[in-house]
Amino acid sequence: MIVLPLALAQFVASYAATTMTVAVSAIAADLGTTVLGVQTAITVFTLTMASLMVPGSKLSDLLGRKRCFLAGLAVYGSGALLASAAHGPGLLIFGYSLLEGIGSALMIPPIYILVTVTSPGLEARARAFGVVSGAGALGAAAGPLVGGLVTTWLGWRASFLLQVLLVGLIVVLALRITEPPAPPREQRFDVAGAILSAAGLFFVVFGVLQAGTYGWLVSRADFAVGGVVLLRAGGVSPVWLFAGIGAGFLAVFFAHVRARERAGREPLVPAGLFRDRVTRLGLSTQHVQWLVLQGSFFVVAVYLQEVRGYDAIETGLVLTPATVGILGASAAAGRLARRHSQRGLVRAGFVVTVAGLALLLLLVRADSGVASTVPGLFLLGAGVGIMLTASVNLVQSRFPDSAQGDISGVSRSVSNLGSSVGTALAGSVLAGTPHLGGRSFALSLATLGVAAVAGLIAALRLPAPD
């Protein structure tokens, strides 16, 4: 079954992005570093994966989808193995942050390309995307729970070894994949475009990640490089410094794309990709979906651990209703696609998600029981599960097989950026309050609710099918 190795690979990549959060203290103590040092490794992983996703998708066209997928698995598995043997932060960053990040950028775009080109119809494609999206969401949700169990019982190194074993299983399964021949493409890789796009995305994502420390608008602390203070506390946040640098690189990148197209050469990403209204709005909804999902998980996890005093295992168990909602909606993706339009499903998903966030705000209090979280978390998970599959299917299905590498890389970059923004947005709201408590978490959830409403507005603007 072609979907099984693809879904497992998406699960592993999502799991790696969240499982480290519950092992930070154990890793820091074992490696003789600080919590900040381990958090830096997590940040570099996110940066590497997000900034290289578009070049990774282009390589899938040049190397072949299956070959690029297997290469990504090999790099990822090597990184996990090195990270498990780390005796200092340097090898951890090289194995986890760099190699696993590069491996993810190589293997994730082919997942969505292979699903698109091997699924014969809309319903089959929706069903396959449902399995893959559900596996990704399950990996993100199960990361803290599984990571907490493994770290508590076997140690943090076992979590990386578990990834190595899963990657080995995926490789065995993936060898049986038979992909249709890819359309002929120019066999020259746009190196300059890859560098410009990677640099632009790197600085944008890096800037967003600074929001948790410095705030979005006014800097809460001095920003210094090499002991030299560049931006003083009370001035503009460094978020905008890095975002501006990233925007500058991206502006040069798009100018490079247009110049390359005028010269009759194939760019890293065609400029026409962004002229389609459905694609632009669909990518916007994907961004907001992952923003709300990862931001909500972050807020709830911090609330449970800091206010309720839960450990990693208990926190993962409380998040189970959201996982059940995601998996249930993803399992029904095929049937939903047969009965409803993709546009309607994206809209419905946002409505359900907003309702889930509203219930969390209304029902959860510092002295309320665990049961008070169940309705809101379940609806949050179900809403995201409904629209994750539909929005991916909506965007990917707009393009022929020859353009799947292009749209897949952009789609995955937008989703990863959403995950980074969600965590940074929620973290910046929490960090901006003097004391962690029910009010600060309510404000964070309300902020994510506003983002979900913005996603709903984008979904309402999606035009009717042609």
Secondary structure, DSSP 8 states (H G I E B T S, - for coil): -THHHHHHHHHHHHHHHHHGGGSHHHHHHHHT--HHHHHHHHHHHHHHHHHHHHHHHHHHHHH-HHHHHHHHHHHHHHHHHHHHT-SSHHHHIIIIIIIIHHHHHHHHHHHHHHHHHH--SHHHHHHHHHHHHHHHHHHHHHHHHHHHHHHHHT-HHHHHHHHHHHHHHHHHHHTT--------------HHHHHHHHHHHHHHHHHHHTHHHH-SSB-SS-EEETTEEEE-TTSB-HHHHHHHHHHHHHHHHHHHHHHHHHTT---SS-GGGGT-HHHHHHHHHHHHHHHHHHHHHHHHHHHHHHTS---HHHHHHHTHHHHHHHHHHHHTHHHHHHHS-HHHHHHHHHHHHHHHHHHHHHH--TTS-GGGGHHHHHHHHHHHHHHHHHHHHHHHTTS-GGGHHHHHHHHHHHHHHHHHHHHHHHHHHHHTSSS-SHHHHHHHHHHHHHHHHHHHHHHHT-----
